[in-house]
C-alpha cells in the first residue's frame, strides 16, 4: 500500500470515529458529566495533560464537565515533610486539626490550582472551588463503627475531621457553567459546627452527580473496572448485581465503597455511573463516544 493510500485510510478511520461519536454528541449536548480524577494519572504529567485535553474536548462539544479531584498521596507527602504523624483506621486517615489544615492546603491550594492550570494549558477556562465556596457542600462528621476483635462488639470510631456531604447547593456550579467555565472542586467542606472537614473524593463526586442530575458520573481508578472471578471486565451492572457480587466475594476491598457511591448516585438522580481505568489514555472518551466502552457502567435498573 502506498503512503498516499495509508494517509487516506487514516483519514477515513478518523471520519468513521467521528460518525460513531455523533449520536452520543447529539444525545448529551447540554448535559452534565461529573468526573472524579485521582489515582496514578494524577501523578503523571503526560497523563494529566491528556486528561485535561479530554475535559476541554467535552466542554467544546457542548457537554458540561465538573471535575472533583482527590489527593491522598500528596497529603501524605506533605504531612511527612511537616513531621505530622499519620494514622489510618480501616483505610481512612484519622484527621486531627493539624491534618485537616494540611489537607485543605494541599487539596484546595496546590492540587486544585495545578489542575486549573492544566485545563488552561489545554485551551479550557476553569475555576477552582472547594465545598466551602458558595456553601456548595455543608459537611457532617463521618460516623463509622469497628468490631472489636475480642468482644465482637461494634464500637464507634473517631476519625476526627473526616466528613461526608450533608447538604449540597449547586448554585455556584450552575453559575460557573453558565459562564462557560469548567468547575474543578476540592473535596473539602465546612460543617455547621464551623469546622473544616476532609471528604472522600469519590463520595464528594457522587453527591454532586446526584444533586446535579448528571448524565454520567465517571470514577477514574487504577483498575480496568469491576472484574469477575476470572478477571474479566463486567461491562454493565445494576444495584442488584452489585449486591450479589459483594455477597459472593467477587467485589471486595476498595471497590466496595466506590460501587456504593455509584449506587447511591444512580438511585438519587444520576443517569449512570462508570468505573474505569484512568491510566488508559483517553479512557473516558472511549467509554462515552464508542459503542465498545472502556469500563463498568452502573445504572439503576
C-alpha positions in Angstrom: 0.0 0.0 0.0 1.4 3.4 -0.9 2.0 6.2 1.5 -0.9 8.1 0.0 -3.3 5.1 0.5 -2.1 4.9 4.1 -2.9 8.6 4.6 -6.4 8.2 3.1 -7.1 5.1 5.2 -6.1 7.1 8.3 -8.4 9.9 7.3 -11.3 7.5 6.7 -10.7 5.9 10.1 -10.9 9.4 11.8 -14.1 10.2 9.9 -15.6 6.8 11.0 -14.7 7.6 14.6 -16.5 11.0 14.4 -19.6 9.4 12.8 -19.6 6.7 15.6 -19.5 9.5 18.2 -22.3 11.6 16.6 -25.3 10.0 18.3 -23.6 10.4 21.7 -22.8 14.0 21.0 -26.4 14.7 20.0 -27.9 12.9 22.9 -25.7 14.5 25.6 -25.3 18.1 24.4 -26.0 20.4 27.3 -25.9 17.6 29.9 -23.5 17.5 32.9 -20.8 14.9 33.5 -19.1 14.7 36.9 -15.6 13.3 36.8 -13.7 12.1 39.8 -10.0 12.4 39.0 -7.3 10.7 41.0 -5.0 7.7 41.3 -2.0 7.1 39.1 -3.0 9.5 36.4 -2.8 12.4 38.8 0.9 11.8 39.5 1.9 11.6 35.8 2.2 14.9 33.9 1.6 13.3 30.5 -1.5 11.5 31.7 -2.6 14.7 33.4 -2.4 16.7 30.2 -4.3 14.0 28.3 -7.0 14.1 31.0 -7.1 17.9 30.7 -7.5 17.7 26.9 -10.3 15.2 27.2 -12.2 17.5 29.7 -11.7 20.5 27.4 -13.0 18.4 24.4 -16.1 17.5 26.3 -16.7 21.2 27.0 -16.1 22.1 23.4 -18.7 19.7 22.1 -21.4 21.1 24.4 -21.1 18.8 27.4 -20.6 20.4 30.9 -17.9 18.6 32.8 -17.5 19.1 36.5 -14.2 17.8 37.9 -13.8 16.5 41.5 -10.2 15.6 42.5 -8.6 13.6 45.2 -5.1 13.9 46.6 -4.4 11.4 49.4 -0.8 10.6 48.4 0.0 14.3 48.1 -1.5 15.0 51.5 0.6 12.1 52.9 3.8 13.5 51.4 3.1 17.0 52.8 2.4 15.6 56.3 5.6 13.6 56.2 7.6 16.8 55.2 6.0 18.7 58.1 6.6 15.9 60.6 2.9 15.3 61.2 2.2 11.7 62.2 -0.4 9.9 60.1 -2.7 7.2 61.4 -5.2 5.1 59.4 -8.2 3.1 60.6 -9.8 0.8 58.1 -8.1 2.6 55.3 -9.4 6.0 56.4 -7.0 8.7 57.5 -7.6 9.9 61.1 -7.7 13.7 60.6 -6.9 15.9 63.6 -7.0 19.7 63.4 -3.4 19.9 62.1 -4.0 17.2 59.5 -7.2 18.9 58.3 -5.3 22.2 57.8 -2.7 20.4 55.7 -5.4 18.6 53.7 -7.1 21.8 52.9 -3.8 23.5 51.9 -2.9 20.6 49.6 -6.3 19.9 48.1 -7.7 23.5 47.7 -4.4 25.0 47.1 -1.7 23.0 45.3 -3.6 20.3 43.5 -6.7 22.3 42.7 -4.8 25.2 41.1 -2.5 22.8 39.3 -5.5 21.1 37.7 -6.9 24.5 36.7 -3.6 25.3 35.1 -3.5 22.1 33.1 -7.0 22.8 31.8 -6.0 26.3 30.8 -2.9 24.9 29.0 -5.3 22.6 27.1 -7.4 25.6 26.0 -10.1 25.5 28.6 -11.4 28.0 31.1 -11.6 26.5 34.5 -12.3 27.8 38.0 -11.1 26.2 41.2 -13.5 25.7 44.0 -14.0 23.7 47.2 -17.1 22.6 49.0 -16.8 25.8 51.1 -17.3 28.1 48.2 -20.9 29.3 47.9 -22.0 26.8 50.5 -21.6 24.2 47.9 -21.3 21.3 50.4 -22.1 21.5 54.1 -20.4 18.6 55.7 -21.2 16.5 58.7 -18.8 14.3 60.7 -18.4 10.8 59.2 -19.8 8.2 61.5 -18.1 4.8 61.4 -18.0 1.7 63.6 -15.5 -1.0 64.1 -16.0 -4.5 65.5 -13.7 -5.2 68.5 -11.8 -8.4 67.6 -12.1 -9.9 71.1 -15.6 -8.9 72.2 -17.0 -8.7 68.7 -18.9 -5.6 69.9 -19.4 -2.7 67.4 -17.5 0.4 68.7 -17.7 4.0 67.4 -14.6 5.2 65.5 -13.5 8.8 65.9 -11.8 9.7 62.6 -11.5 13.4 63.6 -12.3 15.9 60.9 -13.3 13.4 58.2 -16.7 14.4 56.8 -19.4 13.5 54.3 -21.8 15.8 52.4 -25.0 16.6 54.4 -26.3 19.4 52.2 -25.5 20.3 48.6 -26.2 23.7 47.0 -25.3 23.6 43.3 -25.8 27.3 42.7 -22.1 28.1 42.4 -21.6 25.2 39.9 -24.6 26.4 37.8 -23.1 29.9 37.8 -19.7 28.7 36.7 -21.2 26.5 33.9 -23.4 29.3 32.7 -20.2 31.5 32.4 -18.6 28.9 30.2 -16.2 27.7 32.9 -15.2 24.2 34.0 -15.6 23.8 37.8 -12.7 22.0 39.5 -13.7 21.0 43.0 -11.6 20.1 46.0 -13.3 17.6 48.4 -13.3 20.0 51.4 -16.4 21.1 53.2 -17.4 23.3 56.2 -19.7 21.9 58.8 -22.5 23.8 60.6 -20.2 23.5 63.6 -17.7 25.8 61.9 -15.1 23.1 61.4 -13.4 22.1 58.2 -13.9 18.5 57.0 -11.9 16.4 54.6 -14.3 14.4 52.4 -13.5 11.3 50.3 -13.3 12.4 46.7 -15.5 9.6 45.4 -18.2 10.4 48.0 -18.0 14.1 47.1 -18.3 13.3 43.3 -21.3 11.0 43.9 -23.1 13.6 46.0 -22.6 16.3 43.4 -23.6 14.0 40.5 -26.9 13.2 42.3 -27.6 16.9 43.1 -26.8 17.9 39.5 -28.9 15.1 38.0 -25.7 14.4 36.0 -25.9 12.2 32.8 -22.7 10.5 33.9 -20.5 10.0 37.0 -17.0 8.9 36.0 -14.8 7.4 38.7 -11.3 7.2 37.3 -9.3 4.5 39.1 -6.2 2.3 38.8 -8.1 -0.8 37.6 -10.0 -1.6 34.4 -13.4 -1.6 36.1 -15.3 -4.3 38.0 -13.8 -7.7 37.3 -15.4 -11.1 37.7 -13.7 -14.0 39.5 -11.8 -14.9 36.2 -10.5 -11.4 35.9 -12.8 -10.4 33.0 -14.4 -7.0 32.9 -18.0 -6.7 33.8 -19.4 -4.1 31.4 -22.9 -3.5 32.8 -24.2 -3.7 36.4 -27.2 -2.6 38.4 -27.6 -2.4 42.2 -29.0 -5.9 42.5 -26.0 -7.3 40.5 -23.6 -5.5 42.8 -25.2 -6.8 45.9 -24.9 -10.4 44.6 -21.2 -9.9 43.6 -20.4 -8.4 47.0 -22.2 -11.3 48.8 -20.2 -14.0 46.9 -16.9 -12.1 47.4 -16.3 -11.1 43.7 -16.4 -7.5 44.8 -14.1 -6.7 47.8 -11.7 -4.2 49.3 -11.6 -0.7 47.9 -14.0 -1.4 45.1 -16.9 -1.8 47.7 -17.1 1.9 48.7 -16.6 3.0 45.1 -19.6 1.0 44.0 -21.6 2.1 47.0 -21.0 5.6 45.8 -22.2 4.7 42.3 -25.3 3.0 43.5 -26.3 6.0 45.8 -25.7 8.4 42.9 -27.8 6.5 40.3 -30.6 5.9 42.8 -30.6 9.6 43.7 -30.9 11.0 40.1 -27.6 10.5 38.2 -28.4 8.7 35.0 -25.4 6.3 35.2 -22.0 5.9 36.7 -18.9 4.4 35.2 -15.8 2.9 36.9 -12.9 2.9 34.5 -9.1 2.9 34.3 -7.7 6.4 34.4 -4.3 5.0 33.4 -5.6 4.2 29.9 -5.1 7.2 27.5 -8.5 8.8 26.7 -10.4 6.1 28.6 -13.3 8.4 29.4 -13.7 9.3 25.7 -13.5 5.6 24.7 -16.2 4.8 27.2 -18.5 7.5 26.2 -18.1 8.1 22.5 -17.8 4.5 21.3 -20.1 1.5 21.3 -17.4 -0.7 22.8 -17.0 1.2 26.0 -13.9 1.0 28.3 -15.2 0.4 31.9 -18.1 -0.8 34.0 -21.4 1.0 33.6 -23.7 1.1 36.6 -27.3 2.1 36.1 -30.3 2.0 38.4 -32.0 -0.9 36.6 
